[in-house]
Amino acid sequence: MSSDAAVIPFGACPLPLVDSDEILMGHGSGGRLTAQLVEQLIVPAFRNPALERLDDAALVECDGARLAFTTDSYVVTPIFFRGGDIGELAVNGTINDLAVSGARPLALSLAFILEEGLPISDLRRVIESARTAAARAGVPIVTGDTKVVGRGCADKLFINTSGIGAVPRGLRLGAREVRPGDAILVSGTMGDHGVAILSQRLGLELDGELRSDTAALHELTAIALEAAPGLHAMRDPTRGGLAATLVEIATREGHGIEIDECTIPVSDAVRGACEILGLDPLLVANEGKVVLFVAEEDADALLTALRRHSLGRAAARIGRVTDAHAGVVTVATAIGGERILELPFAEALPRIC
Amino acid sequence: MSSDAAVIPFGACPLPLVDSDEILMGHGSGGRLTAQLVEQLIVPAFRNPALERLDDAALVECDGARLAFTTDSYVVTPIFFRGGDIGELAVNGTINDLAVSGARPLALSLAFILEEGLPISDLRRVIESARTAAARAGVPIVTGDTKVVGRGCADKLFINTSGIGAVPRGLRLGAREVRPGDAILVSGTMGDHGVAILSQRLGLELDGELRSDTAALHELTAIALEAAPGLHAMRDPTRGGLAATLVEIATREGHGIEIDECTIPVSDAVRGACEILGLDPLLVANEGKVVLFVAEEDADALLTALRRHSLGRAAARIGRVTDAHAGVVTVATAIGGERILELPFAEALPRIC
């Protein structure tokens, strides 16, 4: 199934020009256009070691303390969706960027850009939801900002959350630590968030089981760190889904990756919706899942530990890192074939987070 | 001169209802509506000591290190203006929030929300300008994010910059430290940024000397800390101008403040433009100025030290904190009278930063 084929009904341009002189929706999709924009325009301008690693958070030293620092803006539409809303998503998403960096989240910022005319009741609901998510996670929101723009200059409301976390001394974790032979695990089902948003946007009722998986993962990642000394990297597969995470690590670090489609957990509801919508669940965003790269000898212990936590019940081992086929992600398909997993040029799902 | 009178020509609502059930432009203006929104809706939801202080940055402890953490979104229009652009403004503005908290800026994040159709050349120019500003200030941009929304869902581009800084051990600085008897200083002329933006937006050519004062103030604030052990608080008078800073400290901390209009530095160009536009320069945003509250015995030394730095050449002593008239800011006017300085209900200048 081609992801480009799925682009057309949802408003993104299926074949944008690489050398476009304008920003295209695809530049924000998590596909190859996004990678191009970031790697060609942004990273070269701000050249420094922390930014070049392109992990989910940067490492900053301060008076002997090791800090993780991360930022994300949220432009998801609709702002209220089954399983969550933009406020909860913004809090959980930034906690997760810290968590997959191995950091203990310390504090968040929360900055709103509001469109004139937004119902105060909507803002109140989003604030309440961010508050609940932060309280549940035990991470305080310590600083904020509010800007207002005129009607038609924003779409209801956008949120930026940035976060800082404490990184344990001596911890080495990140894409660069991944080694051939590592097992690859996921903490649960793939595609829930993106399919929930998209089905709601399209007014599909389906069977009502489609819900965003938005959740704060810092407890689960702490358990993973504790259970597996050989844990090499964690990523949260958001924009671009599992595919974007795997392709990025394969191409950037020069590894081969082999995964087995049959082992990847996908809920029946998501699988059904993907068939109807012509989507590949591996390309769809998740908001409460983590992908883990771990030394083979620690893989079983890690899987057992993940499954004991409510957010890791459906954890599964899905593949391994190899030293063959550097830069290529190979999928053994359910029907016994093999395909190369590639990033779509411009992914199918704009404004998914 | 009433600031409400100045509202009408520039598109904001002159008399928004307090109990509006929708977001109004005035909610983002730095006036009383903004204060209401923040104090009634946002702060109560996220109750914690760091947020309740409402200083320009929050203080977070990590493994014995004291960190300042701050966030700001930038929605200024136009994105390119005389004296700077949104990229430089976003870098300098967040450095300044750290600087006035007494912190040494360590690292910034940079998150873009881009409108589909934005010329890549505009983005390139903004990135280059942010890069130059960060390099000049010696503060690395270590993490970032890029989102794209469809045409008409944003206005060209918005930026969020968050920042972390190191706060010297033992430093006590902030609105709560201000004492009756403190002298009040400003580091230079008032109103330059806001008047430059507004005159450009209105297509006024005037005499060409109107330029934003955007600048990174961390060197100047470090000099101030060094020169004046009795320095009690620093603020950068951005949205709402000098008036918002003084009124906030007077009302929140229960002090009286007396200032002398004749002593407040305002450039001839800004004064002239304010007369034409019907604006009070005390209500207009600054982006490269600091207001300082200092024990009387250190005031002269501080003024001398500020004036030695290129960003403090026009520094001046403009008034003092009193224990009379708690919560009220009194201005001795140029013509020998006295007026009470009040926040406009909804300030005249939307999207000034």
Interface residues (C-beta under 8 A of the other chain):
Chain A: G11 S20 D21 E22 I23 L24 M25 G26 H27 G28 S29 T34 L37 V38 L41 I42 A45 F46 N48 A50 L51 A57 A58 V60 C62 D63 G64 A65 R66 L67 F69 T70 T71 D72 S73 Y74 V75 L106 A107 S109 L110 A111 F112 I113 L114 E115 E116 G117 L118 P119 I120 S121 L123 R124 I127 E128 A130 R131 A134 P140 I141 V142 T143 G144 D145 T146 K147 V148 V149 G150 G152 C153 A154 D155 F158 N160 S162 I164 A166 P350 R351
Chain B: G11 S20 D21 E22 I23 L24 M25 G26 H27 G28 S29 T34 L37 V38 L41 I42 A45 F46 N48 A50 L51 A57 A58 V60 C62 D63 G64 A65 R66 L67 F69 T70 T71 D72 S73 Y74 V75 L106 A107 S109 L110 A111 F112 I113 L114 E115 E116 G117 L118 P119 I120 S121 L123 R124 I127 E128 A130 R131 A134 P140 I141 V142 T143 G144 D145 T146 K147 V148 V149 G150 G152 C153 A154 D155 F158 N160 S162 I164 A166 P350 R351
